[in-house]
Amino acid sequence: MRIAWFHVPKCGSSLANIVLHLANASLPPSTSIADARSCIGSQHHNCLHKDPWSTFFGRYALNQWFRNDTLWHGKTFFDHHEILESDYKAFRGSFVGMFRSPESRFRSAYTSYGRHGLPGLHRIRHPVAPHEYARRIQGTVVKMLAGQSHGLACDVLEFACNATVRPDLPLALRRLHGFAFVGLTEEWTLSICLAHRILGGRCRRNELTNIRPSEYGDDTARVLSNFTYEDAYDSTVYDAVQARFWSDVARYNLTRAQCARECPKAGAAPMACDPILEICHGAEEFDEDEDV
């Protein structure tokens, strides 16, 4: 299957476990990207590189198991690539992606990048204030969709951010029509169930596990407690994605009860917990008799 993963930072790396199996059906069924926490201090063979991504692609080389004409991945599959015009033309109708409310994504990105910097890079000496970081990342999703900027260009403080780029909202909205599937991190399990209805394949337990859980410290929670993030650009895209998502749920006659039966939940971890918003994405409690 031809598939292109549009990977917005802080919007569900766990979708990789669906994308990889759809891109190459010959992968062993139980193979998956592991929970990143399982490799911390571990000597297990699954954690030879101390990183689940490196471990996976150490076994299933990207250039051997996944062809460029069937899987959009650039040099690194799990990167946060913007959609260039050539990419859109090549994979139109085959894009998939998870989306998150702009405020929730801001809090997660600020926690990971605005307060501490990106692991592996020279760390910043001092974190920036929330309002400074908010200005920096305005329209990140729009700019990714419109091919204007890499997803981490402004999220990560160590990277040079061109704040003069005005997000091309009309182009971003048009490019959503090139997506085969859009999901919501706030409705993770339902999104995974919908993805299989649209793309095929069966739901696996590892698709409900958070492979890159966010960690919110008390200090970050205090800093953000009185701050409200607003992003007119990304909010417009998110509204469009929400409308498309619920339309697709209705189109495929998907209910929470059906989804609970089709997607095994035992052992699954919540996708992400935000103590500020008091939301655990992907940890929805299903009413077996409730229709969506």
C-alpha positions as CSV (number, residue, x, y, z in Angstrom):
1,M,0.0,0.0,0.0
2,R,1.2,3.5,-0.8
3,I,1.2,5.6,2.4
4,A,2.5,8.9,3.6
5,W,2.7,9.7,7.3
6,F,2.2,13.4,8.0
7,H,3.9,13.5,11.5
8,V,3.2,16.7,13.4
9,P,5.4,17.0,16.5
10,K,3.7,15.9,19.7
11,C,0.8,14.3,17.8
12,G,1.1,10.6,18.2
13,S,4.3,8.9,17.2
14,S,2.5,5.6,17.9
15,L,0.7,5.9,14.6
16,A,3.9,4.5,13.2
17,N,2.9,1.0,14.2
18,I,-0.1,1.1,11.8
19,V,1.8,2.9,9.0
20,L,4.7,0.5,8.9
21,H,2.5,-2.6,8.7
22,L,0.4,-1.1,6.0
23,A,3.5,-0.1,4.0
24,N,4.9,-3.6,4.2
25,A,2.5,-6.4,5.0
26,S,5.3,-8.9,5.2
27,L,6.5,-7.5,8.6
28,P,6.0,-10.0,11.4
29,P,2.6,-9.3,13.0
30,S,4.0,-8.8,16.5
31,T,6.7,-6.4,15.3
32,S,6.3,-2.8,16.5
33,I,8.1,0.3,17.7
34,A,8.5,-0.3,21.4
35,D,7.4,2.0,24.2
36,A,10.4,4.4,24.6
37,R,10.3,4.0,28.4
38,S,11.1,0.3,28.1
39,C,14.6,1.1,26.8
40,I,15.7,3.3,29.6
41,G,18.5,1.5,31.4
42,S,17.6,-1.7,29.7
43,Q,20.1,-4.3,28.4
44,H,17.4,-6.2,26.5
45,H,18.1,-7.1,22.9
46,N,15.1,-5.0,21.8
47,C,17.0,-1.9,23.2
48,L,20.4,-2.5,21.7
49,H,20.5,1.2,20.6
50,K,18.8,2.5,23.7
51,D,16.2,3.9,21.3
52,P,13.2,2.0,19.9
53,W,13.3,3.7,16.5
54,S,17.0,2.8,16.0
55,T,16.3,-0.7,17.3
56,F,13.4,-1.2,14.8
57,F,15.2,0.1,11.8
58,G,18.4,-1.7,12.8
59,R,16.4,-4.9,12.1
60,Y,14.2,-3.7,9.3
61,A,16.4,-1.3,7.3
62,L,14.4,1.5,5.8
63,N,15.9,1.3,2.3
64,Q,15.4,-2.5,2.2
65,W,12.0,-3.0,3.7
66,F,10.3,0.2,2.6
67,R,10.4,1.7,-0.9
68,N,10.4,5.4,-1.5
69,D,7.6,5.0,-4.0
70,T,5.3,3.3,-1.5
71,L,6.2,4.9,1.8
72,W,6.9,8.7,2.1
73,H,9.8,8.9,4.5
74,G,12.7,11.0,3.2
75,K,16.0,10.2,5.0
76,T,14.3,9.3,8.3
77,F,10.8,7.8,8.4
78,F,9.9,9.2,11.8
79,D,10.9,12.8,11.1
80,H,8.5,15.7,10.9
81,H,8.7,16.6,7.2
82,E,6.7,19.4,5.6
83,I,4.7,18.4,2.5
84,L,6.5,19.8,-0.6
85,E,4.6,20.2,-3.8
86,S,6.4,17.2,-5.4
87,D,5.5,15.1,-2.3
88,Y,1.9,16.1,-2.5
89,K,1.6,15.2,-6.2
90,A,3.3,11.8,-5.6
91,F,1.2,10.8,-2.6
92,R,-2.0,12.7,-2.9
93,G,-4.8,10.6,-1.5
94,S,-2.4,8.5,0.5
95,F,-1.5,10.9,3.4
96,V,-2.4,9.9,7.0
97,G,-2.0,11.8,10.2
98,M,-3.0,12.4,13.7
99,F,-3.9,16.0,14.9
100,R,-4.1,17.5,18.3
101,S,-5.8,20.6,19.7
102,P,-3.4,23.5,19.3
103,E,-3.5,24.3,23.1
104,S,-2.7,20.8,24.1
105,R,0.1,20.5,21.4
106,F,1.6,23.8,22.6
107,R,1.8,22.5,26.2
108,S,3.4,19.3,25.2
109,A,5.9,21.0,22.9
110,Y,6.7,23.7,25.4
111,T,7.4,21.0,28.0
112,S,9.6,19.0,25.7
113,Y,11.4,21.8,23.8
114,G,10.7,25.2,25.3
115,R,11.8,24.2,28.8
116,H,14.5,21.7,28.2
117,G,15.6,21.7,24.6
118,L,15.9,18.7,22.2
119,P,17.8,15.7,23.6
120,G,21.1,15.1,21.8
121,L,21.6,18.8,21.0
122,H,23.5,21.5,22.9
123,R,20.9,22.5,25.5
124,I,19.7,26.0,26.0
125,R,20.8,27.7,29.2
126,H,17.4,29.2,30.1
127,P,13.9,28.3,29.0
128,V,11.8,30.9,27.2
129,A,8.6,32.3,28.6
130,P,5.4,30.8,27.4
131,H,4.3,33.9,25.4
132,E,7.6,34.0,23.6
133,Y,7.4,30.3,22.7
134,A,3.8,30.8,21.6
135,R,4.8,33.5,19.1
136,R,7.5,31.2,17.8
137,I,5.4,28.2,17.0
138,Q,2.3,30.0,15.5
139,G,0.9,28.1,12.6
140,T,3.4,25.1,12.7
141,V,0.8,22.6,11.4
142,V,-0.3,25.0,8.6
143,K,3.3,25.6,7.5
144,M,4.0,21.8,7.5
145,L,0.9,21.1,5.4
146,A,1.7,24.0,3.0
147,G,5.4,22.9,2.6
148,Q,6.7,26.0,4.2
149,S,8.6,24.7,7.2
150,H,9.9,21.5,8.9
151,G,7.8,20.6,11.9
152,L,10.7,21.2,14.4
153,A,12.1,24.3,12.8
154,C,10.3,26.6,15.4
155,D,9.3,24.0,18.0
156,V,12.9,23.4,19.0
157,L,14.8,26.4,20.4
158,E,18.2,25.2,19.2
159,F,16.9,25.4,15.6
160,A,16.8,28.6,13.5
161,C,13.2,29.7,13.2
162,N,12.1,32.0,10.4
163,A,9.3,33.9,12.0
164,T,8.7,36.0,8.9
165,V,7.1,33.1,7.1
166,R,3.3,33.7,7.0
167,P,1.4,30.4,7.2
168,D,-0.4,29.7,4.0
169,L,-3.8,28.7,5.5
170,P,-5.7,28.3,2.2
171,L,-3.1,25.9,0.8
172,A,-3.0,23.9,4.0
173,L,-6.8,23.5,4.0
174,R,-6.7,22.3,0.4
175,R,-4.1,19.8,1.1
176,L,-6.2,18.1,3.7
177,H,-8.2,16.8,0.8
178,G,-5.2,14.7,-0.1
179,F,-5.5,12.7,3.2
180,A,-6.9,9.2,3.2
181,F,-7.3,9.3,7.0
182,V,-7.2,12.0,9.7
183,G,-7.4,11.1,13.4
184,L,-7.6,13.0,16.7
185,T,-5.2,12.3,19.6
186,E,-8.1,13.2,21.9
187,E,-10.0,10.2,20.4
188,W,-7.0,7.8,20.0
189,T,-8.8,4.5,20.2
190,L,-11.6,5.6,18.0
191,S,-9.1,7.0,15.6
192,I,-7.2,3.8,15.4
193,C,-10.4,1.9,14.8
194,L,-11.4,4.3,12.0
195,A,-7.9,4.1,10.4
196,H,-8.4,0.3,10.0
197,R,-11.9,0.8,8.6
198,I,-10.5,3.1,6.0
199,L,-7.1,1.6,5.3
200,G,-7.6,-2.1,6.1
201,G,-5.7,-4.4,8.4
202,R,-6.7,-5.4,11.9
203,C,-6.3,-3.5,15.2
204,R,-3.3,-4.6,17.3
205,R,-2.8,-4.0,21.0
206,N,0.5,-2.2,20.4
207,E,-1.3,0.4,18.4
208,L,-3.0,1.6,21.6
209,T,0.3,2.0,23.5
210,N,2.0,5.3,23.9
211,I,5.5,4.8,22.6
212,R,6.6,8.4,23.5
213,P,4.7,9.5,26.6
214,S,4.9,13.1,27.6
215,E,6.2,13.9,31.1
216,Y,4.8,17.0,32.8
217,G,6.8,18.2,35.8
218,D,5.3,20.4,38.6
219,D,7.5,23.3,37.5
220,T,6.1,23.3,34.0
221,A,2.6,22.9,35.2
222,R,3.1,26.0,37.5
223,V,4.5,28.1,34.6
224,L,1.7,27.2,32.3
225,S,-1.2,27.3,34.9
226,N,-2.2,30.9,34.0
227,F,-1.3,30.9,30.3
228,T,-3.8,30.4,27.5
229,Y,-2.4,29.5,24.0
230,E,-4.2,30.8,20.9
231,D,-3.3,30.0,17.3
232,A,-5.8,31.2,14.7
233,Y,-3.9,29.3,11.9
234,D,-3.7,25.9,13.5
235,S,-7.1,26.2,15.1
236,T,-8.7,26.6,11.7
237,V,-7.0,23.5,10.5
238,Y,-7.9,21.6,13.6
239,D,-11.6,22.6,13.2
240,A,-11.5,21.3,9.6
241,V,-9.9,18.0,10.8
242,Q,-12.4,17.5,13.5
243,A,-15.3,18.0,11.0
244,R,-13.7,15.5,8.6
245,F,-13.0,13.0,11.4
246,W,-16.6,12.9,12.7
247,S,-17.9,12.8,9.2
248,D,-15.8,9.8,8.5
249,V,-16.9,8.1,11.7
250,A,-20.5,8.5,10.6
251,R,-19.7,7.5,7.0
252,Y,-18.2,4.2,8.1
253,N,-21.0,3.6,10.7
254,L,-18.5,3.3,13.5
255,T,-19.6,3.2,17.1
256,R,-17.6,3.1,20.3
257,A,-19.1,-0.3,21.1
258,Q,-17.9,-1.7,17.8
259,C,-14.5,-0.1,18.3
260,A,-14.2,-1.6,21.8
261,R,-14.8,-5.0,20.4
262,E,-12.4,-4.6,17.4
263,C,-9.5,-3.0,19.2
264,P,-8.1,-4.9,22.2
265,K,-7.4,-2.5,25.1
266,A,-5.9,-4.8,27.6
267,G,-2.5,-3.6,28.6
268,A,-2.8,-0.4,26.6
269,A,-1.4,2.8,28.2
270,P,-3.0,6.3,27.9
271,M,-1.6,8.3,25.0
272,A,-0.7,11.4,27.0
273,C,-1.8,13.0,30.2
274,D,-1.9,16.8,30.5
275,P,-2.3,17.9,34.2
276,I,-3.1,21.4,33.1
277,L,-6.0,20.5,30.9
278,E,-6.8,17.4,32.9
279,I,-7.0,15.3,29.8
280,C,-5.6,11.9,29.1
281,H,-5.6,11.5,25.3
282,G,-6.4,8.0,24.1
283,A,-7.6,6.8,27.5
284,E,-11.3,7.3,26.7
285,E,-13.8,5.2,28.7
286,F,-16.3,3.5,26.4
287,D,-19.9,3.1,27.0
288,E,-20.6,-0.3,25.4
289,D,-24.1,0.8,24.4
290,E,-23.2,4.3,23.2
291,D,-23.2,5.2,19.5
292,V,-20.7,7.8,18.3
